[in-house]
Amino acid sequence: MCRVQDTACRRIVVTHGTDTLIQTALFLAEKLGPECDKKVVLTGSFLPERFRESDADINIGVCLGAVSCLPPGVYTAMQGLVVPADQVARDSTGAFHRIP
């Protein structure tokens, strides 16, 4: 079983590497199913937080704000966008964006 599934917590923030963040979000969404009453938001950064130009601070801030007001489900929070797991993609430059 998945720890996210097993916990009693209803608001969950997951920090994750950006290379497979979308795949993990999709996995969690499938594992938890549409009847899930939890809010799960995954985020990461292109540069580690210790670097001056890191996006870690803004991504975690957006993530923490979003987890409080979203409806239940699994989301990604990257580059100022909070997107359901099944509506996010990365383009050839590595940027995250919403897909229809």
Biopython code that builds the backbone (N, CA, C, O; Angstrom):
import numpy as np
from Bio.PDB.StructureBuilder import StructureBuilder

atoms = [
    (1, "MET", "N", (0.824, -1.191, 0.000)),
    (1, "MET", "CA", (0.000, 0.000, 0.000)),
    (1, "MET", "C", (0.865, 1.250, 0.000)),
    (1, "MET", "O", (2.029, 1.209, 0.399)),
    (2, "CYS", "N", (0.319, 2.306, -0.427)),
    (2, "CYS", "CA", (0.979, 3.601, -0.545)),
    (2, "CYS", "C", (0.825, 4.387, 0.770)),
    (2, "CYS", "O", (-0.262, 4.417, 1.346)),
    (3, "ARG", "N", (1.900, 5.016, 1.240)),
    (3, "ARG", "CA", (1.833, 5.782, 2.499)),
    (3, "ARG", "C", (0.831, 6.922, 2.415)),
    (3, "ARG", "O", (0.172, 7.246, 3.402)),
    (4, "VAL", "N", (0.715, 7.524, 1.253)),
    (4, "VAL", "CA", (-0.268, 8.597, 1.077)),
    (4, "VAL", "C", (-1.663, 8.037, 1.285)),
    (4, "VAL", "O", (-2.515, 8.694, 1.882)),
    (5, "GLN", "N", (-1.894, 6.860, 0.811)),
    (5, "GLN", "CA", (-3.192, 6.203, 0.956)),
    (5, "GLN", "C", (-3.445, 5.810, 2.410)),
    (5, "GLN", "O", (-4.576, 5.901, 2.887)),
    (6, "ASP", "N", (-2.414, 5.379, 3.107)),
    (6, "ASP", "CA", (-2.567, 4.853, 4.462)),
    (6, "ASP", "C", (-2.689, 5.915, 5.544)),
    (6, "ASP", "O", (-3.238, 5.632, 6.609)),
    (7, "THR", "N", (-2.200, 7.118, 5.312)),
    (7, "THR", "CA", (-2.212, 8.137, 6.349)),
    (7, "THR", "C", (-3.619, 8.703, 6.576)),
    (7, "THR", "O", (-4.451, 8.729, 5.669)),
    (8, "ALA", "N", (-3.857, 9.146, 7.795)),
    (8, "ALA", "CA", (-5.128, 9.793, 8.121)),
    (8, "ALA", "C", (-5.142, 11.257, 7.671)),
    (8, "ALA", "O", (-6.199, 11.888, 7.652)),
    (9, "CYS", "N", (-3.988, 11.793, 7.313)),
    (9, "CYS", "CA", (-3.898, 13.193, 6.858)),
    (9, "CYS", "C", (-4.737, 13.394, 5.604)),
    (9, "CYS", "O", (-4.771, 12.533, 4.725)),
    (10, "ARG", "N", (-5.403, 14.522, 5.527)),
    (10, "ARG", "CA", (-6.242, 14.828, 4.370)),
    (10, "ARG", "C", (-5.602, 15.848, 3.440)),
    (10, "ARG", "O", (-6.040, 16.002, 2.300)),
    (11, "ARG", "N", (-4.565, 16.552, 3.913)),
    (11, "ARG", "CA", (-3.814, 17.503, 3.089)),
    (11, "ARG", "C", (-2.361, 17.057, 3.096)),
    (11, "ARG", "O", (-1.719, 17.009, 4.145)),
    (12, "ILE", "N", (-1.849, 16.731, 1.914)),
    (12, "ILE", "CA", (-0.511, 16.143, 1.819)),
    (12, "ILE", "C", (0.304, 16.895, 0.771)),
    (12, "ILE", "O", (-0.151, 17.118, -0.351)),
    (13, "VAL", "N", (1.512, 17.279, 1.160)),
    (13, "VAL", "CA", (2.470, 17.915, 0.259)),
    (13, "VAL", "C", (3.619, 16.936, 0.053)),
    (13, "VAL", "O", (4.167, 16.396, 1.014)),
    (14, "VAL", "N", (3.978, 16.713, -1.209)),
    (14, "VAL", "CA", (5.078, 15.810, -1.538)),
    (14, "VAL", "C", (6.119, 16.601, -2.320)),
    (14, "VAL", "O", (5.809, 17.177, -3.363)),
    (15, "THR", "N", (7.356, 16.631, -1.818)),
    (15, "THR", "CA", (8.437, 17.216, -2.602)),
    (15, "THR", "C", (9.069, 16.089, -3.399)),
    (15, "THR", "O", (9.252, 14.985, -2.888)),
    (16, "HIS", "N", (9.401, 16.372, -4.655)),
    (16, "HIS", "CA", (9.754, 15.304, -5.585)),
    (16, "HIS", "C", (10.693, 15.847, -6.652)),
    (16, "HIS", "O", (10.653, 17.036, -6.965)),
    (17, "GLY", "N", (11.513, 15.011, -7.195)),
    (17, "GLY", "CA", (12.327, 15.395, -8.344)),
    (17, "GLY", "C", (11.437, 15.691, -9.539)),
    (17, "GLY", "O", (10.391, 15.066, -9.716)),
    (18, "THR", "N", (11.854, 16.641, -10.351)),
    (18, "THR", "CA", (11.006, 17.073, -11.470)),
    (18, "THR", "C", (10.982, 16.089, -12.635)),
    (18, "THR", "O", (10.037, 16.096, -13.423)),
    (19, "ASP", "N", (12.004, 15.244, -12.758)),
    (19, "ASP", "CA", (12.052, 14.321, -13.902)),
    (19, "ASP", "C", (10.867, 13.364, -13.941)),
    (19, "ASP", "O", (10.354, 13.067, -15.020)),
    (20, "THR", "N", (10.425, 12.879, -12.795)),
    (20, "THR", "CA", (9.324, 11.905, -12.753)),
    (20, "THR", "C", (8.149, 12.380, -11.908)),
    (20, "THR", "O", (7.317, 11.572, -11.496)),
    (21, "LEU", "N", (8.074, 13.668, -11.647)),
    (21, "LEU", "CA", (7.004, 14.217, -10.822)),
    (21, "LEU", "C", (5.625, 13.916, -11.412)),
    (21, "LEU", "O", (4.710, 13.537, -10.681)),
    (22, "ILE", "N", (5.473, 14.078, -12.700)),
    (22, "ILE", "CA", (4.168, 13.841, -13.333)),
    (22, "ILE", "C", (3.782, 12.367, -13.238)),
    (22, "ILE", "O", (2.629, 12.044, -12.953)),
    (23, "GLN", "N", (4.727, 11.484, -13.472)),
    (23, "GLN", "CA", (4.438, 10.048, -13.399)),
    (23, "GLN", "C", (4.007, 9.656, -11.987)),
    (23, "GLN", "O", (3.083, 8.861, -11.819)),
    (24, "THR", "N", (4.668, 10.208, -10.979)),
    (24, "THR", "CA", (4.282, 9.900, -9.601)),
    (24, "THR", "C", (2.903, 10.459, -9.284)),
    (24, "THR", "O", (2.106, 9.800, -8.616)),
    (25, "ALA", "N", (2.615, 11.661, -9.755)),
    (25, "ALA", "CA", (1.286, 12.245, -9.538)),
    (25, "ALA", "C", (0.204, 11.378, -10.174)),
    (25, "ALA", "O", (-0.842, 11.150, -9.567)),
    (26, "LEU", "N", (0.446, 10.898, -11.378)),
    (26, "LEU", "CA", (-0.527, 10.019, -12.044)),
    (26, "LEU", "C", (-0.682, 8.694, -11.303)),
    (26, "LEU", "O", (-1.791, 8.174, -11.178)),
    (27, "PHE", "N", (0.429, 8.149, -10.813)),
    (27, "PHE", "CA", (0.388, 6.912, -10.035)),
    (27, "PHE", "C", (-0.467, 7.102, -8.778)),
    (27, "PHE", "O", (-1.323, 6.272, -8.471)),
    (28, "LEU", "N", (-0.230, 8.196, -8.059)),
    (28, "LEU", "CA", (-0.995, 8.448, -6.838)),
    (28, "LEU", "C", (-2.478, 8.655, -7.144)),
    (28, "LEU", "O", (-3.339, 8.155, -6.420)),
    (29, "ALA", "N", (-2.773, 9.384, -8.206)),
    (29, "ALA", "CA", (-4.172, 9.602, -8.585)),
    (29, "ALA", "C", (-4.865, 8.280, -8.885)),
    (29, "ALA", "O", (-6.017, 8.074, -8.501)),
    (30, "GLU", "N", (-4.163, 7.390, -9.568)),
    (30, "GLU", "CA", (-4.742, 6.076, -9.866)),
    (30, "GLU", "C", (-4.912, 5.249, -8.594)),
    (30, "GLU", "O", (-5.950, 4.618, -8.398)),
    (31, "LYS", "N", (-3.896, 5.251, -7.730)),
    (31, "LYS", "CA", (-3.935, 4.477, -6.489)),
    (31, "LYS", "C", (-5.058, 4.943, -5.563)),
    (31, "LYS", "O", (-5.765, 4.132, -4.964)),
    (32, "LEU", "N", (-5.208, 6.274, -5.458)),
    (32, "LEU", "CA", (-6.199, 6.827, -4.546)),
    (32, "LEU", "C", (-7.614, 6.746, -5.100)),
    (32, "LEU", "O", (-8.576, 6.612, -4.344)),
    (33, "GLY", "N", (-7.740, 6.825, -6.413)),
    (33, "GLY", "CA", (-9.044, 6.707, -7.057)),
    (33, "GLY", "C", (-9.882, 7.969, -6.960)),
    (33, "GLY", "O", (-9.566, 8.870, -6.183)),
    (34, "PRO", "N", (-10.948, 8.038, -7.745)),
    (34, "PRO", "CA", (-11.784, 9.243, -7.808)),
    (34, "PRO", "C", (-12.578, 9.504, -6.521)),
    (34, "PRO", "O", (-13.015, 10.632, -6.292)),
    (35, "GLU", "N", (-12.768, 8.498, -5.691)),
    (35, "GLU", "CA", (-13.535, 8.675, -4.455)),
    (35, "GLU", "C", (-12.682, 9.186, -3.295)),
    (35, "GLU", "O", (-13.187, 9.371, -2.188)),
    (36, "CYS", "N", (-11.425, 9.410, -3.537)),
    (36, "CYS", "CA", (-10.493, 9.863, -2.498)),
    (36, "CYS", "C", (-10.904, 11.224, -1.954)),
    (36, "CYS", "O", (-11.288, 12.114, -2.713)),
    (37, "ASP", "N", (-10.821, 11.380, -0.637)),
    (37, "ASP", "CA", (-11.165, 12.656, -0.015)),
    (37, "ASP", "C", (-9.926, 13.446, 0.400)),
    (37, "ASP", "O", (-10.036, 14.404, 1.165)),
    (38, "LYS", "N", (-8.753, 13.060, -0.091)),
    (38, "LYS", "CA", (-7.502, 13.729, 0.249)),
    (38, "LYS", "C", (-7.111, 14.730, -0.829)),
    (38, "LYS", "O", (-7.486, 14.600, -1.995)),
    (39, "LYS", "N", (-6.345, 15.734, -0.403)),
    (39, "LYS", "CA", (-5.751, 16.706, -1.313)),
    (39, "LYS", "C", (-4.256, 16.440, -1.292)),
    (39, "LYS", "O", (-3.613, 16.566, -0.249)),
    (40, "VAL", "N", (-3.700, 16.074, -2.441)),
    (40, "VAL", "CA", (-2.279, 15.755, -2.542)),
    (40, "VAL", "C", (-1.673, 16.667, -3.600)),
    (40, "VAL", "O", (-2.136, 16.704, -4.740)),
    (41, "VAL", "N", (-0.630, 17.405, -3.213)),
    (41, "VAL", "CA", (0.026, 18.302, -4.156)),
    (41, "VAL", "C", (1.512, 17.959, -4.184)),
    (41, "VAL", "O", (2.176, 17.959, -3.148)),
    (42, "LEU", "N", (2.028, 17.666, -5.376)),
    (42, "LEU", "CA", (3.448, 17.379, -5.569)),
    (42, "LEU", "C", (4.136, 18.601, -6.141)),
    (42, "LEU", "O", (3.591, 19.287, -7.006)),
    (43, "THR", "N", (5.330, 18.865, -5.656)),
    (43, "THR", "CA", (6.124, 19.977, -6.176)),
    (43, "THR", "C", (7.598, 19.616, -6.142)),
    (43, "THR", "O", (8.001, 18.645, -5.501)),
    (44, "GLY", "N", (8.383, 20.398, -6.832)),
    (44, "GLY", "CA", (9.829, 20.188, -6.876)),
    (44, "GLY", "C", (10.487, 21.484, -7.298)),
    (44, "GLY", "O", (9.875, 22.549, -7.228)),
    (45, "SER", "N", (11.728, 21.397, -7.733)),
    (45, "SER", "CA", (12.425, 22.583, -8.228)),
    (45, "SER", "C", (13.439, 22.168, -9.280)),
    (45, "SER", "O", (13.966, 21.056, -9.254)),
    (46, "PHE", "N", (13.698, 23.069, -10.193)),
    (46, "PHE", "CA", (14.681, 22.795, -11.232)),
    (46, "PHE", "C", (16.100, 22.910, -10.699)),
    (46, "PHE", "O", (17.012, 22.243, -11.188)),
    (47, "LEU", "N", (16.281, 23.757, -9.697)),
    (47, "LEU", "CA", (17.572, 23.897, -9.021)),
    (47, "LEU", "C", (17.352, 23.673, -7.529)),
    (47, "LEU", "O", (16.324, 24.093, -6.998)),
    (48, "PRO", "N", (18.279, 23.028, -6.846)),
    (48, "PRO", "CA", (18.133, 22.844, -5.396)),
    (48, "PRO", "C", (17.974, 24.189, -4.685)),
    (48, "PRO", "O", (18.449, 25.218, -5.167)),
    (49, "GLU", "N", (17.313, 24.166, -3.557)),
    (49, "GLU", "CA", (17.009, 25.375, -2.794)),
    (49, "GLU", "C", (18.259, 26.171, -2.420)),
    (49, "GLU", "O", (18.198, 27.394, -2.294)),
    (50, "ARG", "N", (19.361, 25.505, -2.245)),
    (50, "ARG", "CA", (20.586, 26.210, -1.822)),
    (50, "ARG", "C", (21.158, 27.125, -2.909)),
    (50, "ARG", "O", (21.998, 27.976, -2.615)),
    (51, "PHE", "N", (20.713, 26.962, -4.159)),
    (51, "PHE", "CA", (21.176, 27.835, -5.233)),
    (51, "PHE", "C", (20.394, 29.146, -5.232)),
    (51, "PHE", "O", (19.200, 29.166, -4.937)),
    (52, "ARG", "N", (21.066, 30.215, -5.558)),
    (52, "ARG", "CA", (20.479, 31.551, -5.523)),
    (52, "ARG", "C", (19.245, 31.672, -6.427)),
    (52, "ARG", "O", (18.261, 32.297, -6.034)),
    (53, "GLU", "N", (19.280, 31.100, -7.599)),
    (53, "GLU", "CA", (18.189, 31.240, -8.564)),
    (53, "GLU", "C", (17.187, 30.087, -8.513)),
    (53, "GLU", "O", (16.461, 29.854, -9.479)),
    (54, "SER", "N", (17.144, 29.380, -7.415)),
    (54, "SER", "CA", (16.240, 28.234, -7.300)),
    (54, "SER", "C", (14.775, 28.667, -7.326)),
    (54, "SER", "O", (14.426, 29.748, -6.851)),
    (55, "ASP", "N", (13.941, 27.825, -7.878)),
    (55, "ASP", "CA", (12.501, 28.044, -7.872)),
    (55, "ASP", "C", (11.838, 27.283, -6.721)),
    (55, "ASP", "O", (10.611, 27.241, -6.641)),
    (56, "ALA", "N", (12.623, 26.690, -5.841)),
    (56, "ALA", "CA", (12.084, 25.876, -4.751)),
    (56, "ALA", "C", (11.158, 26.677, -3.838)),
    (56, "ALA", "O", (10.069, 26.210, -3.502)),
    (57, "ASP", "N", (11.573, 27.867, -3.437)),
    (57, "ASP", "CA", (10.767, 28.659, -2.499)),
    (57, "ASP", "C", (9.390, 28.984, -3.060)),
    (57, "ASP", "O", (8.385, 28.802, -2.373)),
    (58, "ILE", "N", (9.333, 29.458, -4.285)),
    (58, "ILE", "CA", (8.040, 29.816, -4.863)),
    (58, "ILE", "C", (7.175, 28.578, -5.087)),
    (58, "ILE", "O", (5.964, 28.620, -4.870)),
    (59, "ASN", "N", (7.783, 27.489, -5.517)),
    (59, "ASN", "CA", (7.002, 26.275, -5.751)),
    (59, "ASN", "C", (6.405, 25.723, -4.463)),
    (59, "ASN", "O", (5.246, 25.310, -4.446)),
    (60, "ILE", "N", (7.186, 25.712, -3.385)),
    (60, "ILE", "CA", (6.648, 25.201, -2.122)),
    (60, "ILE", "C", (5.591, 26.153, -1.570)),
    (60, "ILE", "O", (4.612, 25.707, -0.971)),
    (61, "GLY", "N", (5.774, 27.448, -1.761)),
    (61, "GLY", "CA", (4.762, 28.409, -1.322)),
    (61, "GLY", "C", (3.440, 28.232, -2.050)),
    (61, "GLY", "O", (2.378, 28.222, -1.428)),
    (62, "VAL", "N", (3.506, 28.093, -3.358)),
    (62, "VAL", "CA", (2.294, 27.863, -4.161)),
    (62, "VAL", "C", (1.636, 26.549, -3.731)),
    (62, "VAL", "O", (0.415, 26.464, -3.598)),
    (63, "CYS", "N", (2.457, 25.546, -3.520)),
    (63, "CYS", "CA", (1.967, 24.229, -3.110)),
    (63, "CYS", "C", (1.223, 24.307, -1.771)),
    (63, "CYS", "O", (0.121, 23.773, -1.639)),
    (64, "LEU", "N", (1.817, 24.963, -0.794)),
    (64, "LEU", "CA", (1.190, 25.068, 0.532)),
    (64, "LEU", "C", (-0.098, 25.869, 0.487)),
    (64, "LEU", "O", (-1.056, 25.533, 1.185)),
    (65, "GLY", "N", (-0.141, 26.912, -0.314)),
    (65, "GLY", "CA", (-1.377, 27.673, -0.461)),
    (65, "GLY", "C", (-2.461, 26.865, -1.150)),
    (65, "GLY", "O", (-3.627, 26.911, -0.758)),
    (66, "ALA", "N", (-2.073, 26.131, -2.168)),
    (66, "ALA", "CA", (-3.041, 25.360, -2.952)),
    (66, "ALA", "C", (-3.662, 24.220, -2.158)),
    (66, "ALA", "O", (-4.861, 23.969, -2.271)),
    (67, "VAL", "N", (-2.865, 23.533, -1.361)),
    (67, "VAL", "CA", (-3.375, 22.360, -0.653)),
    (67, "VAL", "C", (-4.491, 22.728, 0.328)),
    (67, "VAL", "O", (-5.279, 21.870, 0.723)),
    (68, "SER", "N", (-4.556, 23.985, 0.713)),
    (68, "SER", "CA", (-5.606, 24.431, 1.632)),
    (68, "SER", "C", (-6.940, 24.699, 0.945)),
    (68, "SER", "O", (-7.989, 24.605, 1.582)),
    (69, "CYS", "N", (-6.916, 25.030, -0.345)),
    (69, "CYS", "CA", (-8.160, 25.474, -0.974)),
    (69, "CYS", "C", (-8.623, 24.627, -2.160)),
    (69, "CYS", "O", (-9.690, 24.895, -2.714)),
    (70, "LEU", "N", (-7.868, 23.631, -2.559)),
    (70, "LEU", "CA", (-8.266, 22.779, -3.681)),
    (70, "LEU", "C", (-9.325, 21.767, -3.275)),
    (70, "LEU", "O", (-9.429, 21.411, -2.101)),
    (71, "PRO", "N", (-10.105, 21.305, -4.230)),
    (71, "PRO", "CA", (-10.967, 20.151, -3.941)),
    (71, "PRO", "C", (-10.099, 18.896, -3.862)),
    (71, "PRO", "O", (-8.961, 18.914, -4.333)),
    (72, "PRO", "N", (-10.600, 17.817, -3.284)),
    (72, "PRO", "CA", (-9.811, 16.582, -3.207)),
    (72, "PRO", "C", (-9.306, 16.147, -4.580)),
    (72, "PRO", "O", (-9.983, 16.318, -5.594)),
    (73, "GLY", "N", (-8.103, 15.580, -4.586)),
    (73, "GLY", "CA", (-7.485, 15.105, -5.816)),
    (73, "GLY", "C", (-5.982, 15.181, -5.716)),
    (73, "GLY", "O", (-5.434, 15.545, -4.676)),
    (74, "VAL", "N", (-5.313, 14.832, -6.810)),
    (74, "VAL", "CA", (-3.857, 14.869, -6.877)),
    (74, "VAL", "C", (-3.462, 15.929, -7.897)),
    (74, "VAL", "O", (-3.984, 15.957, -9.011)),
    (75, "TYR", "N", (-2.535, 16.798, -7.505)),
    (75, "TYR", "CA", (-2.136, 17.946, -8.309)),
    (75, "TYR", "C", (-0.616, 18.078, -8.358)),
    (75, "TYR", "O", (0.100, 17.499, -7.541)),
    (76, "THR", "N", (-0.143, 18.848, -9.328)),
    (76, "THR", "CA", (1.248, 19.284, -9.355)),
    (76, "THR", "C", (1.254, 20.798, -9.183)),
    (76, "THR", "O", (0.340, 21.492, -9.628)),
    (77, "ALA", "N", (2.302, 21.296, -8.529)),
    (77, "ALA", "CA", (2.477, 22.739, -8.361)),
    (77, "ALA", "C", (3.884, 23.082, -8.808)),
    (77, "ALA", "O", (4.850, 22.869, -8.076)),
    (78, "MET", "N", (3.991, 23.611, -10.006)),
    (78, "MET", "CA", (5.290, 23.978, -10.580)),
    (78, "MET", "C", (5.135, 25.271, -11.368)),
    (78, "MET", "O", (4.132, 25.468, -12.054)),
    (79, "GLN", "N", (6.124, 26.151, -11.271)),
    (79, "GLN", "CA", (6.180, 27.377, -12.061)),
    (79, "GLN", "C", (4.926, 28.231, -11.922)),
    (79, "GLN", "O", (4.476, 28.843, -12.891)),
    (80, "GLY", "N", (4.363, 28.271, -10.717)),
    (80, "GLY", "CA", (3.183, 29.076, -10.445)),
    (80, "GLY", "C", (1.878, 28.459, -10.894)),
    (80, "GLY", "O", (0.822, 29.070, -10.733)),
    (81, "LEU", "N", (1.926, 27.262, -11.453)),
    (81, "LEU", "CA", (0.723, 26.575, -11.920)),
    (81, "LEU", "C", (0.377, 25.415, -10.993)),
    (81, "LEU", "O", (1.244, 24.627, -10.615)),
    (82, "VAL", "N", (-0.880, 25.323, -10.638)),
    (82, "VAL", "CA", (-1.378, 24.168, -9.901)),
    (82, "VAL", "C", (-2.342, 23.458, -10.845)),
    (82, "VAL", "O", (-3.365, 24.012, -11.246)),
    (83, "VAL", "N", (-1.993, 22.214, -11.193)),
    (83, "VAL", "CA", (-2.709, 21.509, -12.255)),
    (83, "VAL", "C", (-3.038, 20.086, -11.797)),
    (83, "VAL", "O", (-2.187, 19.420, -11.207)),
    (84, "PRO", "N", (-4.263, 19.610, -12.060)),
    (84, "PRO", "CA", (-4.557, 18.212, -11.763)),
    (84, "PRO", "C", (-3.569, 17.281, -12.470)),
    (84, "PRO", "O", (-3.095, 17.577, -13.567)),
    (85, "ALA", "N", (-3.271, 16.168, -11.832)),
    (85, "ALA", "CA", (-2.256, 15.235, -12.340)),
    (85, "ALA", "C", (-2.503, 14.818, -13.788)),
    (85, "ALA", "O", (-1.554, 14.638, -14.551)),
    (86, "ASP", "N", (-3.755, 14.667, -14.167)),
    (86, "ASP", "CA", (-4.063, 14.197, -15.524)),
    (86, "ASP", "C", (-4.134, 15.330, -16.547)),
    (86, "ASP", "O", (-4.499, 15.101, -17.700)),
    (87, "GLN", "N", (-3.787, 16.552, -16.132)),
    (87, "GLN", "CA", (-3.848, 17.689, -17.047)),
    (87, "GLN", "C", (-2.525, 18.440, -17.157)),
    (87, "GLN", "O", (-2.498, 19.586, -17.606)),
    (88, "VAL", "N", (-1.424, 17.800, -16.749)),
    (88, "VAL", "CA", (-0.123, 18.468, -16.769)),
    (88, "VAL", "C", (0.831, 17.720, -17.685)),
    (88, "VAL", "O", (0.776, 16.496, -17.797)),
    (89, "ALA", "N", (1.706, 18.474, -18.337)),
    (89, "ALA", "CA", (2.731, 17.882, -19.211)),
    (89, "ALA", "C", (3.958, 18.775, -19.154)),
    (89, "ALA", "O", (3.913, 19.896, -18.648)),
    (90, "ARG", "N", (5.058, 18.252, -19.687)),
    (90, "ARG", "CA", (6.292, 19.035, -19.826)),
    (90, "ARG", "C", (6.602, 19.162, -21.309)),
    (90, "ARG", "O", (6.394, 18.226, -22.082)),
    (91, "ASP", "N", (7.097, 20.320, -21.693)),
    (91, "ASP", "CA", (7.471, 20.486, -23.090)),
    (91, "ASP", "C", (8.952, 20.182, -23.274)),
    (91, "ASP", "O", (9.624, 19.763, -22.332)),
    (92, "SER", "N", (9.455, 20.390, -24.471)),
    (92, "SER", "CA", (10.841, 20.010, -24.799)),
    (92, "SER", "C", (11.879, 20.809, -24.012)),
    (92, "SER", "O", (13.035, 20.397, -23.917)),
    (93, "THR", "N", (11.474, 21.952, -23.448)),
    (93, "THR", "CA", (12.406, 22.738, -22.634)),
    (93, "THR", "C", (12.363, 22.316, -21.167)),
    (93, "THR", "O", (13.169, 22.785, -20.363)),
    (94, "GLY", "N", (11.429, 21.436, -20.815)),
    (94, "GLY", "CA", (11.283, 20.991, -19.436)),
    (94, "GLY", "C", (10.243, 21.764, -18.659)),
    (94, "GLY", "O", (9.990, 21.459, -17.494)),
    (95, "ALA", "N", (9.632, 22.767, -19.285)),
    (95, "ALA", "CA", (8.622, 23.579, -18.609)),
    (95, "ALA", "C", (7.321, 22.800, -18.415)),
    (95, "ALA", "O", (6.914, 22.032, -19.287)),
    (96, "PHE", "N", (6.683, 23.000, -17.283)),
    (96, "PHE", "CA", (5.392, 22.385, -16.997)),
    (96, "PHE", "C", (4.285, 23.263, -17.540)),
    (96, "PHE", "O", (4.385, 24.488, -17.483)),
    (97, "HIS", "N", (3.226, 22.657, -18.069)),
    (97, "HIS", "CA", (2.074, 23.412, -18.547)),
    (97, "HIS", "C", (0.828, 22.560, -18.499)),
    (97, "HIS", "O", (0.894, 21.332, -18.440)),
    (98, "ARG", "N", (-0.316, 23.232, -18.527)),
    (98, "ARG", "CA", (-1.610, 22.551, -18.499)),
    (98, "ARG", "C", (-1.949, 22.058, -19.892)),
    (98, "ARG", "O", (-1.744, 22.764, -20.880)),
    (99, "ILE", "N", (-2.467, 20.848, -19.965)),
    (99, "ILE", "CA", (-2.973, 20.321, -21.232)),
    (99, "ILE", "C", (-4.489, 20.206, -21.131)),
    (99, "ILE", "O", (-5.018, 19.995, -20.040)),
    (100, "PRO", "N", (-5.183, 20.340, -22.235)),
    (100, "PRO", "CA", (-6.654, 20.256, -22.203)),
    (100, "PRO", "C", (-7.136, 18.849, -21.900)),
    (100, "PRO", "O", (-8.342, 18.609, -21.837)),
]
sb = StructureBuilder()
sb.init_structure("model")
sb.init_model(0)
sb.init_chain("A")
sb.init_seg("    ")
for serial, (resi, resn, name, xyz) in enumerate(atoms, 1):
    if name == "N":
        sb.init_residue(resn, " ", resi, " ")
    sb.init_atom(name, np.array(xyz, "f"), 0.0, 1.0, " ", f" {name:<3s}", serial, name[0])
structure = sb.get_structure()
